[in-house]
Amino acid sequence: MTFLREPDQGSYAEAVRPSTPTSLAPAARTFFRRPLALAAAGVVVALTAGGAVAASASKKVEIDLNGEIRTVSTFAGSVDGALRQAGIDVAGRDEVTPDLHAAIADGDEIVVRQAHSIEISVDSRTQTLWTTAPTASEALADLMASGRDASIVASRSTGGARTALDLPVVSAGSVTVVVDGASSTIQVDGPTLADEILDEAGVTLGPLDRVLVTRGADGTATVTVSRVVRGERVETVAIAHTTREQADSALYKGERRVIQAGADGTIERTLRTLTVDGVETYAALQSETTTAQPVEEVVAVGTKTRPTTAPSGVWGALAQCESGGNPAARSANGLYFGLYQFSVGTWAAVGGSGLPSDASAAEQTQRAQILQARSGWGQWPYCAAKLGLI
């Protein structure tokens, strides 16, 4: 079987209503039902005195049109003439045997296989091909023989032009119907269209439902219905708020205070959607409305320098030993901070916040005294021993 390919027809969403294919050259395949008795090289025409054509010039030929046989009496001398007299229109892709220009004789047979387009789906993309196969199952068998794994998009009873003609799924036998997650088997006795099979199975199609015909390795045809629904949904999207810092001389350096709490805004978007068997496959923005404006967050940042009053007495000596008396000191390993080399955890345990080195010397001494009263001088083992405190 030779298939003639049309240009790609676009995405699945576009293929729900396939467009009419453009014209290509005819397929190269010849059908024969039985040997043909070709006409003799000449035709003897006897004329009566009145000029009428003699009865011997009339001939009967059989015309096999897509498997339907009809007998036609004709005075035509060629295949083309006989087909025209029979009212059979032959298009460029149709297959005719013998050739249209061949002479015919009484008792000859003319075989006509009208071509029609099919849409095949490969990886959710559609292509239009022309075929003279009598059923979708046979067309798929030819595709499989050519190494293409595809399904046929069944037409939806569009009527009218030849390009919209539907193919029978099978000539006879069993067909599997898959729809809404369930499958059933239908027996047909003759050439049966997809719509007829679905009617027999009690399946009602929606206006956008997609019908695919596939063929298994064992030759069984399957008609699969995908439920396609066009709708809309509304989603809410956040608009992130911004943050602005402003200097505040009333706060010490390193201190921050939220003056105005920030809040995200919201946008409500309406989307046009397409779902296939309940799964959204397409969404496009239809409209959007800002339902809440974002609120900027304002944060005060301290600029005031902390007092540098150094501790005196034993606490001054301990601070000098631990940090050299530097309230902003930090250990080489980055774990201990300030005059008394607090860890962040210990600092928090005695009520401090942030880093100890960011607090004033007075606060550091106050919290060191709280720690000493709670746990003793052993919190500073080396310096406390050096100073004779333990």
C-alpha positions in Angstrom: 0.0 0.0 0.0 1.3 3.4 -0.9 0.2 6.3 1.3 0.4 9.8 0.2 1.2 12.3 3.0 -0.2 15.7 3.5 1.7 18.5 5.5 1.5 18.2 9.3 -1.9 19.4 10.6 -0.6 20.9 13.9 -1.2 20.1 17.6 -3.8 17.8 19.1 -5.9 20.7 20.2 -5.9 22.0 16.6 -6.7 18.5 15.2 -10.1 18.2 16.9 -11.6 19.7 13.8 -9.1 18.7 11.0 -8.9 21.0 8.0 -9.4 19.8 4.4 -6.2 18.4 3.0 -4.6 19.8 -0.1 -4.3 17.9 -3.4 -1.3 15.6 -4.1 -0.4 13.2 -6.8 -2.4 9.9 -7.0 -1.2 6.8 -5.1 0.5 4.1 -7.1 -1.4 0.8 -6.5 -3.4 -1.4 -8.8 -6.4 -3.5 -7.8 -7.6 -6.6 -9.8 -10.6 -8.8 -8.9 -10.2 -11.1 -11.8 -8.4 -11.1 -15.2 -9.9 -8.6 -17.6 -11.0 -9.4 -21.1 -9.5 -6.6 -23.1 -11.3 -5.2 -26.1 -10.2 -6.0 -29.6 -8.1 -3.4 -31.4 -11.2 -2.2 -33.4 -14.9 -1.8 -33.0 -17.2 -2.6 -35.9 -20.1 -0.2 -36.1 -23.0 -1.1 -38.4 -25.2 1.8 -39.5 -28.7 1.4 -40.6 -30.2 3.4 -43.4 -31.5 5.9 -40.8 -28.0 6.3 -39.3 -28.7 4.6 -36.0 -26.0 2.7 -34.1 -26.3 -1.0 -34.5 -27.2 -3.1 -31.5 -23.9 -5.0 -31.8 -22.0 -1.7 -30.7 -23.7 -1.8 -27.3 -21.9 -3.6 -24.6 -22.3 -4.6 -21.0 -19.5 -4.0 -18.5 -19.2 -4.7 -14.8 -18.1 -1.8 -12.6 -16.7 -2.7 -9.2 -17.0 0.6 -7.2 -15.3 0.1 -3.8 -16.4 -3.5 -3.7 -20.0 -2.8 -4.9 -20.7 -4.5 -8.3 -23.0 -2.9 -10.9 -23.7 -3.9 -14.5 -23.8 -1.1 -17.0 -24.9 -1.1 -20.7 -22.9 1.5 -22.6 -22.0 2.6 -26.1 -18.8 4.1 -24.8 -15.6 2.9 -26.2 -13.3 3.6 -23.2 -13.2 3.2 -19.5 -13.5 6.9 -19.0 -16.7 7.0 -21.1 -18.3 4.1 -19.4 -17.6 5.6 -15.9 -19.0 9.0 -17.0 -22.2 7.3 -18.4 -22.6 5.5 -15.1 -22.3 8.8 -13.2 -19.1 7.9 -11.4 -16.8 10.8 -10.7 -13.1 9.9 -10.7 -10.7 12.1 -8.8 -7.0 12.4 -9.2 -6.0 10.1 -6.3 -8.6 7.3 -7.2 -7.3 4.0 -8.6 -8.9 2.7 -11.8 -8.2 -0.6 -13.6 -7.9 -0.6 -16.6 -6.5 2.8 -17.3 -9.1 5.5 -18.0 -8.1 5.7 -21.6 -8.2 1.9 -22.2 -10.7 0.6 -24.7 -13.5 -1.7 -23.4 -15.4 -4.6 -24.9 -18.5 -6.5 -23.9 -18.1 -8.4 -20.7 -15.1 -6.4 -19.4 -14.8 -5.4 -15.8 -13.7 -1.9 -14.5 -12.4 -1.7 -10.9 -12.6 1.7 -9.1 -11.2 2.4 -5.7 -12.0 5.9 -4.6 -9.3 7.5 -2.5 -10.2 9.3 0.7 -8.2 11.1 3.4 -7.4 9.8 6.8 -5.8 11.6 9.7 -3.2 9.6 11.6 -1.9 10.5 15.0 1.7 9.9 15.9 3.0 11.2 19.3 -0.1 13.5 19.7 0.5 15.1 16.3 -1.6 14.6 13.3 -0.8 14.1 9.6 -3.2 13.7 6.7 -2.7 10.8 4.3 -4.7 9.5 1.4 -5.6 5.8 1.0 -7.7 3.5 -1.0 -7.8 0.8 1.7 -11.5 -0.3 2.3 -11.3 -0.2 6.1 -9.4 1.7 8.8 -8.1 -1.6 10.1 -6.5 -2.4 6.7 -5.1 1.1 6.4 -3.5 0.6 9.8 -2.1 -2.8 8.7 -0.5 -1.1 5.8 1.0 1.6 8.0 2.3 -1.0 10.4 3.9 -2.9 7.5 5.7 0.3 6.5 7.1 0.6 10.0 4.8 3.4 11.3 3.1 2.9 14.6 0.1 5.2 14.4 -3.6 5.5 15.1 -6.4 6.9 12.8 -8.4 9.9 13.9 -12.0 8.9 13.0 -14.0 11.6 11.3 -17.1 12.9 13.1 -19.8 12.5 10.4 -19.0 15.8 8.8 -20.6 14.8 5.5 -20.2 16.7 2.2 -16.8 16.6 0.6 -15.0 13.4 -0.3 -12.1 14.4 1.9 -14.3 14.1 5.0 -15.5 10.5 4.1 -15.2 8.1 7.0 -13.8 4.7 6.7 -15.4 1.5 8.0 -13.4 0.3 11.0 -13.5 -3.3 9.8 -15.3 -5.2 7.1 -16.6 -7.8 9.7 -15.6 -9.3 13.0 -15.0 -8.1 16.6 -14.0 -4.6 17.6 -12.9 -3.5 21.1 -14.4 -0.2 22.4 -12.5 1.7 25.1 -14.3 4.6 26.8 -14.4 6.2 30.2 -11.9 3.7 31.6 -13.8 0.6 30.5 -13.6 -1.7 27.5 -16.2 -3.9 25.7 -16.3 -6.0 22.6 -18.7 -5.5 19.7 -19.4 -8.0 16.9 -20.2 -6.6 13.4 -21.3 -8.5 10.4 -20.3 -6.1 7.6 -18.4 -2.9 7.0 -19.2 -0.7 10.0 -18.3 2.9 10.7 -16.9 4.1 14.0 -20.1 6.0 14.8 -22.1 2.9 14.2 -19.8 0.8 16.5 -20.1 3.4 19.2 -23.9 3.5 18.8 -24.0 -0.3 19.2 -21.8 0.0 22.4 -24.2 2.7 23.8 -21.6 5.4 23.7 -22.7 9.0 23.4 -20.1 11.4 22.0 -19.6 15.0 23.2 -19.1 17.7 20.5 -15.3 17.7 21.0 -14.7 14.0 21.9 -11.8 12.4 20.0 -12.2 9.0 18.4 -9.1 7.0 17.6 -8.9 3.6 15.7 -5.9 1.4 16.4 -5.0 -2.1 15.4 -3.3 -4.7 17.7 -0.6 -7.2 16.6 -3.3 -9.9 16.4 -5.3 -7.7 13.9 -8.0 -6.7 16.4 -9.3 -3.2 15.8 -9.9 -0.9 18.8 -12.0 2.2 18.9 -10.9 4.5 21.7 -12.9 7.5 22.8 -11.1 10.4 24.6 -13.5 12.7 26.4 -12.5 16.3 25.4 -14.1 19.2 27.3 -13.5 22.9 26.8 -14.0 25.0 29.9 -12.4 27.6 32.2 -10.9 27.8 35.6 -9.9 30.6 37.9 -6.6 30.8 39.7 -5.2 33.2 42.3 -1.6 34.4 41.9 0.4 36.3 44.5 2.1 39.6 43.8 5.2 39.7 46.0 5.6 42.7 48.2 8.7 44.8 48.3 10.8 45.8 51.4 12.2 49.2 52.1 14.8 50.1 54.8 15.1 53.5 56.4 17.7 54.8 58.8 16.7 55.3 62.4 19.0 57.2 64.7 17.1 56.1 67.8 18.2 52.5 67.3 21.7 51.1 67.8 23.6 49.8 64.9 22.6 46.3 64.2 19.1 46.8 65.6 16.1 46.6 63.2 12.4 47.3 63.7 9.4 46.7 61.4 7.5 50.0 61.0 5.0 48.7 58.5 4.3 45.1 57.9 4.4 43.9 54.3 1.7 41.9 52.6 1.6 40.2 49.2 -1.1 41.3 46.7 -3.2 39.0 44.6 -4.2 38.6 40.9 -7.3 36.6 39.9 -6.8 35.0 36.5 -9.4 33.3 34.3 -8.1 30.7 31.9 -9.6 28.9 29.0 -8.9 25.2 29.3 -9.1 21.9 27.3 -9.1 18.6 29.2 -8.7 15.2 27.7 -10.1 12.4 29.9 -10.0 14.7 32.9 -6.4 15.8 32.4 -5.8 19.5 31.4 -3.8 19.6 28.2 -4.2 23.3 27.3 -4.7 26.6 29.2 -4.8 30.1 27.8 -5.2 33.4 29.7 -8.6 34.9 29.1 -8.6 37.7 31.6 -7.0 38.9 34.9 -7.9 41.3 37.6 -5.8 42.6 40.5 -7.9 41.9 43.6 -5.4 43.2 46.2 -2.5 45.5 45.9 0.8 44.5 47.6 1.8 46.4 50.7 5.4 47.5 51.1 7.2 46.5 54.2 9.1 49.3 55.9 12.0 48.4 58.3 13.9 50.9 60.5 17.6 50.2 60.7 19.6 51.5 63.6 22.5 54.0 63.1 23.3 55.0 66.7 26.7 53.9 68.0 26.6 51.8 71.1 28.2 53.1 74.3 31.7 51.7 74.9 31.8 51.9 78.7 34.1 49.1 79.7 33.3 46.9 82.7 35.3 47.4 85.8 36.6 45.3 88.7 36.6 41.5 88.3 34.4 41.8 85.3 36.8 44.1 83.6 39.6 41.7 84.2 37.6 38.7 83.0 36.6 40.6 79.8 40.3 41.7 79.2 41.3 38.0 79.5 38.6 36.6 77.3 38.5 39.2 74.5 41.0 41.9 75.1 38.2 44.1 76.3 36.6 44.3 72.8 32.8 44.2 72.9 32.7 43.3 69.1 35.3 40.5 69.4 34.8 37.2 67.5 36.8 34.0 68.0 39.0 32.7 65.2 36.6 29.8 64.6 33.6 32.1 64.5 31.7 30.4 67.4 32.2 32.9 70.3 31.4 36.6 70.5 31.8 39.7 72.6 33.6 40.6 75.8 32.9 37.3 77.5 33.0 35.1 74.4 29.4 33.9 74.5 28.2 31.2 72.2 25.0 32.1 70.4 23.1 29.4 72.3 24.4 30.5 75.7 23.6 34.1 74.9 20.0 33.2 74.0 19.7 31.1 77.2 20.3 34.2 79.4 17.8 36.3 77.4 20.0 37.8 74.7 18.9 38.1 71.1 21.0 38.3 67.9 24.8 38.2 68.2 26.4 38.9 71.6 28.9 41.1 69.8 26.1 43.4 68.6 24.9 44.2 72.1 26.3 47.0 74.3 29.2 46.3 76.7 26.8 47.0 79.6 24.3 44.4 78.3 27.0 41.8 77.8 28.2 42.3 81.3 24.7 42.1 82.7 24.1 38.7 80.9 27.5 37.4 81.9 26.6 38.1 85.5 23.3 36.2 85.0 25.3 33.3 83.6 27.8 33.4 86.5 25.0 33.4 89.1 23.3 30.5 87.4 26.4 28.3 86.6 29.4 29.7 88.3 32.8 30.9 87.2 33.4 27.6 85.5 31.8 29.0 82.3 35.2 30.7 81.7 37.5 28.0 83.0 40.8 29.3 81.7 40.5 33.0 82.5 38.6 32.3 85.8 41.5 30.0 86.9 44.1 32.6 85.8 42.3 35.3 87.8 42.0 33.0 90.9 38.3 32.9 90.7 38.1 29.1 90.8 
